[in-house]
Every structure is written in structure tokens, then in C-alpha cells.
């Protein structure tokens, strides 16, 4: 299982919304965080989120059993360990 946590604040809602477009992804809440889960890699296109770089590079609050494989101006890719 690949799990990404993103703080649920207005600046990050588009990140969760773009991730939710992938049918393999499920999103719920744990405390003040979006929990984004998938049985495969989670890939979020930065341009699709509309996030500026400062928001983009501060969006990851935590991971569970996962690692960041890509986090650049193009995309965020989280894979299971």
C-alpha cells in the first residue's frame, strides 16, 4: 500500500482533487490530513493542481510504507517501499 498525507488546507485541496481523479486512489481524512492511498504508485501532475512551487514543495506532510520517487516541477510520484 502506498500512502501519502497532505495537510487539509485550502492551498492543498487541488492536490487531493487531482489525486482523486485516478480510480486506483482512495482519499479520506485522518485528523487534519488528507490520506491518499493506492495499491500502486501515486502520481500527481503539478500543473494539473495549479499549485505554485512554494505550495507544491511544502505539500507532503508524511508517508506510510512509501517513498518519494519523484518530486519536481513536473510531478510528485510516491511508491511503496
N, C-alpha and C positions, 0 to 999 in steps of 0.2 A: 504494500500500500504506500502510495506517495501522498504526503500531507504537507500543505503549506498553510501558515497562519498569517493573516493580514489584518491589521487593526481596522475596525469598522468605524471609519471617519469619512466625512464627505469626499475628501481628496482621493480615497482608495476605492470608492464604490464601483467605479468603472473597471477596476482590475478584477473584482469579483464578477461583475456582469460579463466581461469578455471571457473569463474562465468558464462561466456557466453556459456559454454557447457550445462547448464541447460536450456531446452526450455522454462521454465517459467520466465526466467530472460531476461530483456532488458537492453542494455547498450548504453548510449550516453554521450555526453560531456556537462558540464556546466563550462564555463571558463576553468581553468587548471585542472579540475577534471573529472574522470570517474563518472558518476551517474549510479549506479547499482540498478535497480528496479525489484520488483516482487510482485505479489498478494499474495504470500505465503512466507515462510521463505527463506532467502538466506543462503545457506550453502556452504562454500568454504573449501576444504581439503588442509591443509598447505603443505603436502608432494607433492601433485599434482602440486602446484605452484612452487616448488623448492626454495622457499624463506627461507633464514636463519632466525633465531629467531629475530635478531635485526630489519630486514626489516619487518617481519611479525607483530611484536608488535608495529610498528610505522606506519602501513599502513592505519588505519582508520582516515580519515580526518573529517568525520562528518556523522550524521544520520538525517533523517527527518521522524518523526512519527514512530520511530523504537527504539529498544533497543538491546543491545548485550546480548544474552542468553548464548553464549559460545565463548571464545577466549582463546584458549590454544594451546599447541604444536600440537594438532591434527586437529583442525578446528576452523573456525570463523562462528558463527551462529547468524544471525540478524533476529529478529522477529518484527512484528508490535506491537505497544503498545496497 
